[in-house]
Amino acid sequence: MALEISEILATSHHIVQSRLRGRARWGRWLLAVVAHRLEKRRSRRTLSELTDNELCDIGLTRAQAKAETAKSWFWC
């Protein structure tokens, strides 16, 4: 019950494709996470540049804005 060479190659090809799809999925997830964290960083930077009147318009105090911008861009 030996496998033919073509069957072995086809099986190997499917294994490689499966692993590549898994790595591609992981890579897309990682890029999405980094993009999300960078967007948080940009938002917090913009928040830190708002005036008191602009903060009042969005319902925040200066202390709340400072607390938010003091958070780590990567972990929070």
PQR file with spaces between the fields and no chain letter, atoms N, CA, C, O and H, PARSE charges and radii, in Angstrom:
ATOM       1  N    MET     1       0.815   -1.185    0.000 -0.4000 1.5000
ATOM       2  CA   MET     1       0.000    0.000    0.000 -0.0000 2.0000
ATOM       3  C    MET     1       0.864    1.255    0.000  0.5500 1.7000
ATOM       4  O    MET     1       0.674    2.156    0.818 -0.5500 1.4000
ATOM       5  N    ALA     2       1.767    1.299   -0.882 -0.4000 1.5000
ATOM       6  CA   ALA     2       2.662    2.438   -0.978 -0.0000 2.0000
ATOM       7  C    ALA     2       1.967    3.574   -1.719  0.5500 1.7000
ATOM       8  O    ALA     2       1.192    3.352   -2.649 -0.5500 1.4000
ATOM       9  H    ALA     2       1.921    0.567   -1.547  0.4000 1.0000
ATOM      10  N    LEU     3       2.259    4.770   -1.293 -0.4000 1.5000
ATOM      11  CA   LEU     3       1.704    5.950   -1.965 -0.0000 2.0000
ATOM      12  C    LEU     3       2.499    6.228   -3.233  0.5500 1.7000
ATOM      13  O    LEU     3       3.718    6.062   -3.275 -0.5500 1.4000
ATOM      14  H    LEU     3       2.888    4.950   -0.537  0.4000 1.0000
ATOM      15  N    GLU     4       1.803    6.641   -4.229 -0.4000 1.5000
ATOM      16  CA   GLU     4       2.468    7.049   -5.458 -0.0000 2.0000
ATOM      17  C    GLU     4       3.155    8.394   -5.228  0.5500 1.7000
ATOM      18  O    GLU     4       2.745    9.164   -4.360 -0.5500 1.4000
ATOM      19  H    GLU     4       0.813    6.776   -4.195  0.4000 1.0000
ATOM      20  N    ILE     5       4.189    8.669   -5.998 -0.4000 1.5000
ATOM      21  CA   ILE     5       4.933    9.930   -5.890 -0.0000 2.0000
ATOM      22  C    ILE     5       3.985   11.119   -6.061  0.5500 1.7000
ATOM      23  O    ILE     5       4.090   12.096   -5.320 -0.5500 1.4000
ATOM      24  H    ILE     5       4.522    8.043   -6.703  0.4000 1.0000
ATOM      25  N    SER     6       3.078   11.054   -7.009 -0.4000 1.5000
ATOM      26  CA   SER     6       2.161   12.175   -7.251 -0.0000 2.0000
ATOM      27  C    SER     6       1.259   12.410   -6.044  0.5500 1.7000
ATOM      28  O    SER     6       0.943   13.556   -5.725 -0.5500 1.4000
ATOM      29  H    SER     6       2.993   10.260   -7.611  0.4000 1.0000
ATOM      30  N    GLU     7       0.839   11.331   -5.364 -0.4000 1.5000
ATOM      31  CA   GLU     7       0.011   11.478   -4.169 -0.0000 2.0000
ATOM      32  C    GLU     7       0.809   12.114   -3.037  0.5500 1.7000
ATOM      33  O    GLU     7       0.284   12.950   -2.302 -0.5500 1.4000
ATOM      34  H    GLU     7       1.096   10.400   -5.623  0.4000 1.0000
ATOM      35  N    ILE     8       2.056   11.729   -2.895 -0.4000 1.5000
ATOM      36  CA   ILE     8       2.916   12.309   -1.862 -0.0000 2.0000
ATOM      37  C    ILE     8       3.112   13.799   -2.122  0.5500 1.7000
ATOM      38  O    ILE     8       3.006   14.614   -1.206 -0.5500 1.4000
ATOM      39  H    ILE     8       2.483   11.050   -3.492  0.4000 1.0000
ATOM      40  N    LEU     9       3.399   14.149   -3.379 -0.4000 1.5000
ATOM      41  CA   LEU     9       3.600   15.554   -3.725 -0.0000 2.0000
ATOM      42  C    LEU     9       2.320   16.359   -3.522  0.5500 1.7000
ATOM      43  O    LEU     9       2.380   17.488   -3.036 -0.5500 1.4000
ATOM      44  H    LEU     9       3.485   13.487   -4.123  0.4000 1.0000
ATOM      45  N    ALA    10       1.177   15.809   -3.881 -0.4000 1.5000
ATOM      46  CA   ALA    10      -0.098   16.511   -3.713 -0.0000 2.0000
ATOM      47  C    ALA    10      -0.382   16.728   -2.231  0.5500 1.7000
ATOM      48  O    ALA    10      -0.835   17.802   -1.836 -0.5500 1.4000
ATOM      49  H    ALA    10       1.128   14.891   -4.277  0.4000 1.0000
ATOM      50  N    THR    11      -0.120   15.715   -1.413 -0.4000 1.5000
ATOM      51  CA   THR    11      -0.338   15.835    0.026 -0.0000 2.0000
ATOM      52  C    THR    11       0.581   16.898    0.613  0.5500 1.7000
ATOM      53  O    THR    11       0.141   17.716    1.421 -0.5500 1.4000
ATOM      54  H    THR    11       0.247   14.842   -1.734  0.4000 1.0000
ATOM      55  N    SER    12       1.837   16.898    0.222 -0.4000 1.5000
ATOM      56  CA   SER    12       2.793   17.884    0.702 -0.0000 2.0000
ATOM      57  C    SER    12       2.368   19.291    0.289  0.5500 1.7000
ATOM      58  O    SER    12       2.480   20.238    1.068 -0.5500 1.4000
ATOM      59  H    SER    12       2.194   16.234   -0.435  0.4000 1.0000
ATOM      60  N    HIS    13       1.884   19.413   -0.935 -0.4000 1.5000
ATOM      61  CA   HIS    13       1.434   20.715   -1.449 -0.0000 2.0000
ATOM      62  C    HIS    13       0.277   21.247   -0.601  0.5500 1.7000
ATOM      63  O    HIS    13       0.243   22.432   -0.270 -0.5500 1.4000
ATOM      64  H    HIS    13       1.793   18.644   -1.567  0.4000 1.0000
ATOM      65  N    HIS    14      -0.666   20.378   -0.251 -0.4000 1.5000
ATOM      66  CA   HIS    14      -1.811   20.798    0.565 -0.0000 2.0000
ATOM      67  C    HIS    14      -1.369   21.211    1.967  0.5500 1.7000
ATOM      68  O    HIS    14      -1.905   22.163    2.535 -0.5500 1.4000
ATOM      69  H    HIS    14      -0.639   19.415   -0.520  0.4000 1.0000
ATOM      70  N    ILE    15      -0.403   20.501    2.518 -0.4000 1.5000
ATOM      71  CA   ILE    15       0.115   20.848    3.844 -0.0000 2.0000
ATOM      72  C    ILE    15       0.779   22.215    3.805  0.5500 1.7000
ATOM      73  O    ILE    15       0.558   23.040    4.691 -0.5500 1.4000
ATOM      74  H    ILE    15       0.032   19.727    2.057  0.4000 1.0000
ATOM      75  N    VAL    16       1.586   22.458    2.789 -0.4000 1.5000
ATOM      76  CA   VAL    16       2.275   23.750    2.653 -0.0000 2.0000
ATOM      77  C    VAL    16       1.257   24.868    2.474  0.5500 1.7000
ATOM      78  O    VAL    16       1.379   25.922    3.098 -0.5500 1.4000
ATOM      79  H    VAL    16       1.766   21.788    2.069  0.4000 1.0000
ATOM      80  N    GLN    17       0.259   24.649    1.633 -0.4000 1.5000
ATOM      81  CA   GLN    17      -0.778   25.670    1.429 -0.0000 2.0000
ATOM      82  C    GLN    17      -1.514   25.976    2.730  0.5500 1.7000
ATOM      83  O    GLN    17      -1.791   27.135    3.037 -0.5500 1.4000
ATOM      84  H    GLN    17       0.160   23.793    1.127  0.4000 1.0000
ATOM      85  N    SER    18      -1.825   24.944    3.478 -0.4000 1.5000
ATOM      86  CA   SER    18      -2.525   25.133    4.743 -0.0000 2.0000
ATOM      87  C    SER    18      -1.687   25.955    5.715  0.5500 1.7000
ATOM      88  O    SER    18      -2.200   26.860    6.373 -0.5500 1.4000
ATOM      89  H    SER    18      -1.600   24.002    3.228  0.4000 1.0000
ATOM      90  N    ARG    19      -0.428   25.644    5.802 -0.4000 1.5000
ATOM      91  CA   ARG    19       0.455   26.396    6.702 -0.0000 2.0000
ATOM      92  C    ARG    19       0.613   27.841    6.250  0.5500 1.7000
ATOM      93  O    ARG    19       0.644   28.749    7.081 -0.5500 1.4000
ATOM      94  H    ARG    19      -0.012   24.909    5.267  0.4000 1.0000
ATOM      95  N    LEU    20       0.714   28.063    4.951 -0.4000 1.5000
ATOM      96  CA   LEU    20       0.835   29.432    4.441 -0.0000 2.0000
ATOM      97  C    LEU    20      -0.424   30.236    4.722  0.5500 1.7000
ATOM      98  O    LEU    20      -0.349   31.413    5.077 -0.5500 1.4000
ATOM      99  H    LEU    20       0.689   27.326    4.276  0.4000 1.0000
ATOM     100  N    ARG    21      -1.588   29.599    4.563 -0.4000 1.5000
ATOM     101  CA   ARG    21      -2.847   30.298    4.874 -0.0000 2.0000
ATOM     102  C    ARG    21      -2.901   30.668    6.350  0.5500 1.7000
ATOM     103  O    ARG    21      -3.361   31.753    6.707 -0.5500 1.4000
ATOM     104  H    ARG    21      -1.649   28.643    4.275  0.4000 1.0000
ATOM     105  N    GLY    22      -2.437   29.776    7.198 -0.4000 1.5000
ATOM     106  CA   GLY    22      -2.418   30.062    8.635 -0.0000 2.0000
ATOM     107  C    GLY    22      -1.493   31.216    8.967  0.5500 1.7000
ATOM     108  O    GLY    22      -1.839   32.083    9.769 -0.5500 1.4000
ATOM     109  H    GLY    22      -2.064   28.895    6.908  0.4000 1.0000
ATOM     110  N    ARG    23      -0.334   31.232    8.361 -0.4000 1.5000
ATOM     111  CA   ARG    23       0.615   32.332    8.614 -0.0000 2.0000
ATOM     112  C    ARG    23       0.091   33.645    8.042  0.5500 1.7000
ATOM     113  O    ARG    23       0.262   34.700    8.653 -0.5500 1.4000
ATOM     114  H    ARG    23      -0.053   30.528    7.709  0.4000 1.0000
ATOM     115  N    ALA    24      -0.540   33.589    6.886 -0.4000 1.5000
ATOM     116  CA   ALA    24      -1.100   34.807    6.290 -0.0000 2.0000
ATOM     117  C    ALA    24      -2.206   35.363    7.177  0.5500 1.7000
ATOM     118  O    ALA    24      -2.307   36.575    7.364 -0.5500 1.4000
ATOM     119  H    ALA    24      -0.679   32.732    6.390  0.4000 1.0000
ATOM     120  N    ARG    25      -3.030   34.479    7.720 -0.4000 1.5000
ATOM     121  CA   ARG    25      -4.106   34.909    8.613 -0.0000 2.0000
ATOM     122  C    ARG    25      -3.521   35.564    9.856  0.5500 1.7000
ATOM     123  O    ARG    25      -4.009   36.603   10.301 -0.5500 1.4000
ATOM     124  H    ARG    25      -2.948   33.495    7.567  0.4000 1.0000
ATOM     125  N    TRP    26      -2.483   34.965   10.413 -0.4000 1.5000
ATOM     126  CA   TRP    26      -1.818   35.522   11.590 -0.0000 2.0000
ATOM     127  C    TRP    26      -1.204   36.886   11.256  0.5500 1.7000
ATOM     128  O    TRP    26      -1.298   37.823   12.049 -0.5500 1.4000
ATOM     129  H    TRP    26      -2.087   34.122   10.051  0.4000 1.0000
ATOM     130  N    GLY    27      -0.582   36.990   10.094 -0.4000 1.5000
ATOM     131  CA   GLY    27       0.028   38.257    9.676 -0.0000 2.0000
ATOM     132  C    GLY    27      -1.002   39.361    9.508  0.5500 1.7000
ATOM     133  O    GLY    27      -0.761   40.500    9.908 -0.5500 1.4000
ATOM     134  H    GLY    27      -0.506   36.229    9.450  0.4000 1.0000
ATOM     135  N    ARG    28      -2.155   39.034    8.914 -0.4000 1.5000
ATOM     136  CA   ARG    28      -3.223   40.031    8.762 -0.0000 2.0000
ATOM     137  C    ARG    28      -3.744   40.475   10.121  0.5500 1.7000
ATOM     138  O    ARG    28      -4.024   41.656   10.328 -0.5500 1.4000
ATOM     139  H    ARG    28      -2.351   38.109    8.589  0.4000 1.0000
ATOM     140  N    TRP    29      -3.875   39.522   11.053 -0.4000 1.5000
ATOM     141  CA   TRP    29      -4.327   39.857   12.399 -0.0000 2.0000
ATOM     142  C    TRP    29      -3.332   40.797   13.078  0.5500 1.7000
ATOM     143  O    TRP    29      -3.724   41.786   13.697 -0.5500 1.4000
ATOM     144  H    TRP    29      -3.647   38.563   10.885  0.4000 1.0000
ATOM     145  N    LEU    30      -2.048   40.480   12.957 -0.4000 1.5000
ATOM     146  CA   LEU    30      -1.013   41.305   13.581 -0.0000 2.0000
ATOM     147  C    LEU    30      -1.020   42.715   13.003  0.5500 1.7000
ATOM     148  O    LEU    30      -0.923   43.686   13.753 -0.5500 1.4000
ATOM     149  H    LEU    30      -1.730   39.677   12.454  0.4000 1.0000
ATOM     150  N    LEU    31      -1.132   42.840   11.701 -0.4000 1.5000
ATOM     151  CA   LEU    31      -1.192   44.165   11.080 -0.0000 2.0000
ATOM     152  C    LEU    31      -2.424   44.939   11.540  0.5500 1.7000
ATOM     153  O    LEU    31      -2.347   46.147   11.767 -0.5500 1.4000
ATOM     154  H    LEU    31      -1.212   42.050   11.093  0.4000 1.0000
ATOM     155  N    ALA    32      -3.548   44.260   11.678 -0.4000 1.5000
ATOM     156  CA   ALA    32      -4.773   44.923   12.148 -0.0000 2.0000
ATOM     157  C    ALA    32      -4.596   45.431   13.576  0.5500 1.7000
ATOM     158  O    ALA    32      -5.039   46.531   13.903 -0.5500 1.4000
ATOM     159  H    ALA    32      -3.611   43.279   11.494  0.4000 1.0000
ATOM     160  N    VAL    33      -3.953   44.638   14.422 -0.4000 1.5000
ATOM     161  CA   VAL    33      -3.735   45.048   15.809 -0.0000 2.0000
ATOM     162  C    VAL    33      -2.826   46.274   15.869  0.5500 1.7000
ATOM     163  O    VAL    33      -3.116   47.227   16.592 -0.5500 1.4000
ATOM     164  H    VAL    33      -3.592   43.744   14.156  0.4000 1.0000
ATOM     165  N    VAL    34      -1.737   46.253   15.118 -0.4000 1.5000
ATOM     166  CA   VAL    34      -0.807   47.384   15.110 -0.0000 2.0000
ATOM     167  C    VAL    34      -1.497   48.629   14.553  0.5500 1.7000
ATOM     168  O    VAL    34      -1.324   49.724   15.089 -0.5500 1.4000
ATOM     169  H    VAL    34      -1.501   45.479   14.531  0.4000 1.0000
ATOM     170  N    ALA    35      -2.276   48.469   13.484 -0.4000 1.5000
ATOM     171  CA   ALA    35      -2.996   49.611   12.906 -0.0000 2.0000
ATOM     172  C    ALA    35      -3.980   50.197   13.919  0.5500 1.7000
ATOM     173  O    ALA    35      -4.114   51.416   14.026 -0.5500 1.4000
ATOM     174  H    ALA    35      -2.417   47.580   13.049  0.4000 1.0000
ATOM     175  N    HIS    36      -4.661   49.331   14.656 -0.4000 1.5000
ATOM     176  CA   HIS    36      -5.611   49.795   15.677 -0.0000 2.0000
ATOM     177  C    HIS    36      -4.889   50.571   16.775  0.5500 1.7000
ATOM     178  O    HIS    36      -5.365   51.619   17.211 -0.5500 1.4000
ATOM     179  H    HIS    36      -4.552   48.341   14.569  0.4000 1.0000
ATOM     180  N    ARG    37      -3.755   50.065   17.217 -0.4000 1.5000
ATOM     181  CA   ARG    37      -3.006   50.742   18.279 -0.0000 2.0000
ATOM     182  C    ARG    37      -2.460   52.081   17.794  0.5500 1.7000
ATOM     183  O    ARG    37      -2.447   53.053   18.549 -0.5500 1.4000
ATOM     184  H    ARG    37      -3.369   49.213   16.863  0.4000 1.0000
ATOM     185  N    LEU    38      -2.012   52.139   16.552 -0.4000 1.5000
ATOM     186  CA   LEU    38      -1.517   53.406   16.007 -0.0000 2.0000
ATOM     187  C    LEU    38      -2.644   54.423   15.865  0.5500 1.7000
ATOM     188  O    LEU    38      -2.430   55.621   16.055 -0.5500 1.4000
ATOM     189  H    LEU    38      -2.022   51.349   15.939  0.4000 1.0000
ATOM     190  N    GLU    39      -3.836   53.950   15.533 -0.4000 1.5000
ATOM     191  CA   GLU    39      -4.989   54.849   15.447 -0.0000 2.0000
ATOM     192  C    GLU    39      -5.315   55.421   16.823  0.5500 1.7000
ATOM     193  O    GLU    39      -5.644   56.602   16.938 -0.5500 1.4000
ATOM     194  H    GLU    39      -4.009   52.977   15.378  0.4000 1.0000
ATOM     195  N    LYS    40      -5.229   54.597   17.866 -0.4000 1.5000
ATOM     196  CA   LYS    40      -5.416   55.100   19.227 -0.0000 2.0000
ATOM     197  C    LYS    40      -4.391   56.186   19.538  0.5500 1.7000
ATOM     198  O    LYS    40      -4.718   57.216   20.128 -0.5500 1.4000
ATOM     199  H    LYS    40      -4.962   53.638   17.773  0.4000 1.0000
ATOM     200  N    ARG    41      -3.157   55.940   19.137 -0.4000 1.5000
ATOM     201  CA   ARG    41      -2.086   56.917   19.388 -0.0000 2.0000
ATOM     202  C    ARG    41      -2.404   58.237   18.705  0.5500 1.7000
ATOM     203  O    ARG    41      -2.265   59.302   19.306 -0.5500 1.4000
ATOM     204  H    ARG    41      -2.892   55.104   18.659  0.4000 1.0000
ATOM     205  N    ARG    42      -2.835   58.166   17.440 -0.4000 1.5000
ATOM     206  CA   ARG    42      -3.178   59.391   16.701 -0.0000 2.0000
ATOM     207  C    ARG    42      -4.352   60.114   17.362  0.5500 1.7000
ATOM     208  O    ARG    42      -4.349   61.339   17.476 -0.5500 1.4000
ATOM     209  H    ARG    42      -2.948   57.300   16.952  0.4000 1.0000
ATOM     210  N    SER    43      -5.345   59.355   17.792 -0.4000 1.5000
ATOM     211  CA   SER    43      -6.514   59.961   18.436 -0.0000 2.0000
ATOM     212  C    SER    43      -6.129   60.668   19.725  0.5500 1.7000
ATOM     213  O    SER    43      -6.596   61.772   20.005 -0.5500 1.4000
ATOM     214  H    SER    43      -5.348   58.359   17.699  0.4000 1.0000
ATOM     215  N    ARG    44      -5.279   60.026   20.502 -0.4000 1.5000
ATOM     216  CA   ARG    44      -4.859   60.635   21.768 -0.0000 2.0000
ATOM     217  C    ARG    44      -4.002   61.874   21.527  0.5500 1.7000
ATOM     218  O    ARG    44      -4.085   62.844   22.281 -0.5500 1.4000
ATOM     219  H    ARG    44      -4.900   59.129   20.276  0.4000 1.0000
ATOM     220  N    ARG    45      -3.191   61.845   20.496 -0.4000 1.5000
ATOM     221  CA   ARG    45      -2.387   63.025   20.174 -0.0000 2.0000
ATOM     222  C    ARG    45      -3.302   64.183   19.772  0.5500 1.7000
ATOM     223  O    ARG    45      -3.089   65.321   20.192 -0.5500 1.4000
ATOM     224  H    ARG    45      -3.123   61.057   19.884  0.4000 1.0000
ATOM     225  N    THR    46      -4.308   63.895   18.967 -0.4000 1.5000
ATOM     226  CA   THR    46      -5.272   64.917   18.555 -0.0000 2.0000
ATOM     227  C    THR    46      -6.025   65.448   19.764  0.5500 1.7000
ATOM     228  O    THR    46      -6.247   66.652   19.884 -0.5500 1.4000
ATOM     229  H    THR    46      -4.481   62.971   18.626  0.4000 1.0000
ATOM     230  N    LEU    47      -6.415   64.550   20.657 -0.4000 1.5000
ATOM     231  CA   LEU    47      -7.118   64.949   21.875 -0.0000 2.0000
ATOM     232  C    LEU    47      -6.265   65.901   22.710  0.5500 1.7000
ATOM     233  O    LEU    47      -6.784   66.859   23.284 -0.5500 1.4000
ATOM     234  H    LEU    47      -6.234   63.572   20.559  0.4000 1.0000
ATOM     235  N    SER    48      -4.972   65.645   22.779 -0.4000 1.5000
ATOM     236  CA   SER    48      -4.093   66.498   23.583 -0.0000 2.0000
ATOM     237  C    SER    48      -3.936   67.897   22.988  0.5500 1.7000
ATOM     238  O    SER    48      -3.550   68.833   23.689 -0.5500 1.4000
ATOM     239  H    SER    48      -4.551   64.867   22.313  0.4000 1.0000
ATOM     240  N    GLU    49      -4.233   68.036   21.708 -0.4000 1.5000
ATOM     241  CA   GLU    49      -4.077   69.331   21.038 -0.0000 2.0000
ATOM     242  C    GLU    49      -5.357   70.177   21.050  0.5500 1.7000
ATOM     243  O    GLU    49      -5.344   71.319   20.591 -0.5500 1.4000
ATOM     244  H    GLU    49      -4.547   67.275   21.139  0.4000 1.0000
ATOM     245  N    LEU    50      -6.459   69.625   21.571 -0.4000 1.5000
ATOM     246  CA   LEU    50      -7.715   70.373   21.585 -0.0000 2.0000
ATOM     247  C    LEU    50      -7.693   71.467   22.649  0.5500 1.7000
ATOM     248  O    LEU    50      -7.039   71.343   23.685 -0.5500 1.4000
ATOM     249  H    LEU    50      -6.469   68.697   21.944  0.4000 1.0000
ATOM     250  N    THR    51      -8.420   72.530   22.366 -0.4000 1.5000
ATOM     251  CA   THR    51      -8.565   73.621   23.341 -0.0000 2.0000
ATOM     252  C    THR    51      -9.619   73.236   24.374  0.5500 1.7000
ATOM     253  O    THR    51     -10.346   72.258   24.199 -0.5500 1.4000
ATOM     254  H    THR    51      -8.952   72.631   21.525  0.4000 1.0000
ATOM     255  N    ASP    52      -9.693   74.016   25.449 -0.4000 1.5000
ATOM     256  CA   ASP    52     -10.696   73.754   26.483 -0.0000 2.0000
ATOM     257  C    ASP    52     -12.113   73.840   25.918  0.5500 1.7000
ATOM     258  O    ASP    52     -12.979   73.048   26.290 -0.5500 1.4000
ATOM     259  H    ASP    52      -9.102   74.810   25.590  0.4000 1.0000
ATOM     260  N    ASN    53     -12.348   74.782   25.037 -0.4000 1.5000
ATOM     261  CA   ASN    53     -13.677   74.916   24.426 -0.0000 2.0000
ATOM     262  C    ASN    53     -14.009   73.696   23.561  0.5500 1.7000
ATOM     263  O    ASN    53     -15.135   73.200   23.589 -0.5500 1.4000
ATOM     264  H    ASN    53     -11.645   75.426   24.735  0.4000 1.0000
ATOM     265  N    GLU    54     -13.045   73.228   22.809 -0.4000 1.5000
ATOM     266  CA   GLU    54     -13.281   72.046   21.972 -0.0000 2.0000
ATOM     267  C    GLU    54     -13.524   70.804   22.840  0.5500 1.7000
ATOM     268  O    GLU    54     -14.361   69.964   22.512 -0.5500 1.4000
ATOM     269  H    GLU    54     -12.131   73.631   22.786  0.4000 1.0000
ATOM     270  N    LEU    55     -12.791   70.699   23.938 -0.4000 1.5000
ATOM     271  CA   LEU    55     -13.012   69.580   24.856 -0.0000 2.0000
ATOM     272  C    LEU    55     -14.409   69.649   25.462  0.5500 1.7000
ATOM     273  O    LEU    55     -15.076   68.627   25.623 -0.5500 1.4000
ATOM     274  H    LEU    55     -12.111   71.382   24.205  0.4000 1.0000
ATOM     275  N    CYS    56     -14.841   70.845   25.793 -0.4000 1.5000
ATOM     276  CA   CYS    56     -16.178   71.043   26.348 -0.0000 2.0000
ATOM     277  C    CYS    56     -17.239   70.605   25.328  0.5500 1.7000
ATOM     278  O    CYS    56     -18.257   70.020   25.695 -0.5500 1.4000
ATOM     279  H    CYS    56     -14.299   71.675   25.662  0.4000 1.0000
ATOM     280  N    ASP    57     -16.990   70.894   24.053 -0.4000 1.5000
ATOM     281  CA   ASP    57     -17.927   70.509   22.994 -0.0000 2.0000
ATOM     282  C    ASP    57     -18.114   68.996   22.918  0.5500 1.7000
ATOM     283  O    ASP    57     -19.200   68.527   22.578 -0.5500 1.4000
ATOM     284  H    ASP    57     -16.162   71.369   23.754  0.4000 1.0000
ATOM     285  N    ILE    58     -17.077   68.231   23.226 -0.4000 1.5000
ATOM     286  CA   ILE    58     -17.203   66.779   23.163 -0.0000 2.0000
ATOM     287  C    ILE    58     -17.461   66.159   24.540  0.5500 1.7000
ATOM     288  O    ILE    58     -17.497   64.937   24.686 -0.5500 1.4000
ATOM     289  H    ILE    58     -16.195   68.612   23.502  0.4000 1.0000
ATOM     290  N    GLY    59     -17.638   67.011   25.533 -0.4000 1.5000
ATOM     291  CA   GLY    59     -18.034   66.544   26.858 -0.0000 2.0000
ATOM     292  C    GLY    59     -16.897   66.038   27.731  0.5500 1.7000
ATOM     293  O    GLY    59     -17.106   65.175   28.583 -0.5500 1.4000
ATOM     294  H    GLY    59     -17.609   68.003   25.414  0.4000 1.0000
ATOM     295  N    LEU    60     -15.706   66.565   27.527 -0.4000 1.5000
ATOM     296  CA   LEU    60     -14.555   66.168   28.343 -0.0000 2.0000
ATOM     297  C    LEU    60     -13.951   67.368   29.048  0.5500 1.7000
ATOM     298  O    LEU    60     -14.045   68.502   28.578 -0.5500 1.4000
ATOM     299  H    LEU    60     -15.536   67.266   26.835  0.4000 1.0000
ATOM     300  N    THR    61     -13.333   67.096   30.182 -0.4000 1.5000
ATOM     301  CA   THR    61     -12.579   68.133   30.880 -0.0000 2.0000
ATOM     302  C    THR    61     -11.112   67.986   30.503  0.5500 1.7000
ATOM     303  O    THR    61     -10.704   66.976   29.929 -0.5500 1.4000
ATOM     304  H    THR    61     -13.257   66.175   30.564  0.4000 1.0000
ATOM     305  N    ARG    62     -10.334   68.994   30.827 -0.4000 1.5000
ATOM     306  CA   ARG    62      -8.893   68.939   30.562 -0.0000 2.0000
ATOM     307  C    ARG    62      -8.258   67.766   31.324  0.5500 1.7000
ATOM     308  O    ARG    62      -7.373   67.087   30.804 -0.5500 1.4000
ATOM     309  H    ARG    62     -10.665   69.814   31.293  0.4000 1.0000
ATOM     310  N    ALA    63      -8.723   67.536   32.568 -0.4000 1.5000
ATOM     311  CA   ALA    63      -8.180   66.434   33.384 -0.0000 2.0000
ATOM     312  C    ALA    63      -8.477   65.073   32.736  0.5500 1.7000
ATOM     313  O    ALA    63      -7.621   64.188   32.734 -0.5500 1.4000
ATOM     314  H    ALA    63      -9.443   68.088   32.991  0.4000 1.0000
ATOM     315  N    GLN    64      -9.679   64.909   32.192 -0.4000 1.5000
ATOM     316  CA   GLN    64     -10.022   63.653   31.530 -0.0000 2.0000
ATOM     317  C    GLN    64      -9.172   63.451   30.272  0.5500 1.7000
ATOM     318  O    GLN    64      -8.725   62.341   29.984 -0.5500 1.4000
ATOM     319  H    GLN    64     -10.374   65.628   32.193  0.4000 1.0000
ATOM     320  N    ALA    65      -8.958   64.531   29.535 -0.4000 1.5000
ATOM     321  CA   ALA    65      -8.137   64.442   28.326 -0.0000 2.0000
ATOM     322  C    ALA    65      -6.698   64.089   28.682  0.5500 1.7000
ATOM     323  O    ALA    65      -6.066   63.279   28.003 -0.5500 1.4000
ATOM     324  H    ALA    65      -9.321   65.433   29.769  0.4000 1.0000
ATOM     325  N    LYS    66      -6.178   64.700   29.751 -0.4000 1.5000
ATOM     326  CA   LYS    66      -4.810   64.390   30.175 -0.0000 2.0000
ATOM     327  C    LYS    66      -4.687   62.946   30.632  0.5500 1.7000
ATOM     328  O    LYS    66      -3.687   62.285   30.350 -0.5500 1.4000
ATOM     329  H    LYS    66      -6.691   65.358   30.303  0.4000 1.0000
ATOM     330  N    ALA    67      -5.704   62.452   31.340 -0.4000 1.5000
ATOM     331  CA   ALA    67      -5.688   61.057   31.793 -0.0000 2.0000
ATOM     332  C    ALA    67      -5.675   60.098   30.602  0.5500 1.7000
ATOM     333  O    ALA    67      -4.988   59.078   30.619 -0.5500 1.4000
ATOM     334  H    ALA    67      -6.515   62.989   31.569  0.4000 1.0000
ATOM     335  N    GLU    68      -6.434   60.438   29.583 -0.4000 1.5000
ATOM     336  CA   GLU    68      -6.490   59.583   28.390 -0.0000 2.0000
ATOM     337  C    GLU    68      -5.174   59.632   27.609  0.5500 1.7000
ATOM     338  O    GLU    68      -4.679   58.599   27.160 -0.5500 1.4000
ATOM     339  H    GLU    68      -6.993   61.267   29.569  0.4000 1.0000
ATOM     340  N    THR    69      -4.618   60.812   27.451 -0.4000 1.5000
ATOM     341  CA   THR    69      -3.389   60.928   26.675 -0.0000 2.0000
ATOM     342  C    THR    69      -2.174   60.388   27.430  0.5500 1.7000
ATOM     343  O    THR    69      -1.137   60.120   26.822 -0.5500 1.4000
ATOM     344  H    THR    69      -5.021   61.652   27.817  0.4000 1.0000
ATOM     345  N    ALA    70      -2.292   60.229   28.736 -0.4000 1.5000
ATOM     346  CA   ALA    70      -1.186   59.666   29.512 -0.0000 2.0000
ATOM     347  C    ALA    70      -1.096   58.146   29.360  0.5500 1.7000
ATOM     348  O    ALA    70      -0.083   57.550   29.726 -0.5500 1.4000
ATOM     349  H    ALA    70      -3.134   60.447   29.230  0.4000 1.0000
ATOM     350  N    LYS    71      -2.131   57.521   28.830 -0.4000 1.5000
ATOM     351  CA   LYS    71      -2.113   56.069   28.653 -0.0000 2.0000
ATOM     352  C    LYS    71      -1.097   55.680   27.576  0.5500 1.7000
ATOM     353  O    LYS    71      -0.796   56.450   26.664 -0.5500 1.4000
ATOM     354  H    LYS    71      -2.954   58.005   28.533  0.4000 1.0000
ATOM     355  N    SER    72      -0.591   54.479   27.716 -0.4000 1.5000
ATOM     356  CA   SER    72       0.350   53.944   26.731 -0.0000 2.0000
ATOM     357  C    SER    72      -0.359   53.748   25.397  0.5500 1.7000
ATOM     358  O    SER    72      -1.491   53.265   25.374 -0.5500 1.4000
ATOM     359  H    SER    72      -0.835   53.854   28.457  0.4000 1.0000
ATOM     360  N    TRP    73       0.266   54.102   24.311 -0.4000 1.5000
ATOM     361  CA   TRP    73      -0.346   53.929   22.991 -0.0000 2.0000
ATOM     362  C    TRP    73      -0.410   52.459   22.609  0.5500 1.7000
ATOM     363  O    TRP    73      -1.226   52.067   21.775 -0.5500 1.4000
ATOM     364  H    TRP    73       1.186   54.494   24.330  0.4000 1.0000
ATOM     365  N    PHE    74       0.442   51.647   23.214 -0.4000 1.5000
ATOM     366  CA   PHE    74       0.500   50.247   22.798 -0.0000 2.0000
ATOM     367  C    PHE    74      -0.338   49.328   23.669  0.5500 1.7000
ATOM     368  O    PHE    74      -0.988   48.419   23.154 -0.5500 1.4000
ATOM     369  H    PHE    74       1.104   51.965   23.892  0.4000 1.0000
ATOM     370  N    TRP    75      -0.338   49.545   24.973 -0.4000 1.5000
ATOM     371  CA   TRP    75      -0.980   48.579   25.868 -0.0000 2.0000
ATOM     372  C    TRP    75      -2.428   48.889   26.168  0.5500 1.7000
ATOM     373  O    TRP    75      -3.183   47.986   26.527 -0.5500 1.4000
ATOM     374  H    TRP    75       0.190   50.283   25.392  0.4000 1.0000
ATOM     375  N    CYS    76      -2.839   50.131   26.034 -0.4000 1.5000
ATOM     376  CA   CYS    76      -4.236   50.468   26.376 -0.0000 2.0000
ATOM     377  C    CYS    76      -5.008   50.888   25.166  0.5500 1.7000
ATOM     378  O    CYS    76      -6.193   51.205   25.270 -0.5500 1.4000
ATOM     379  H    CYS    76      -2.226   50.866   25.742  0.4000 1.0000
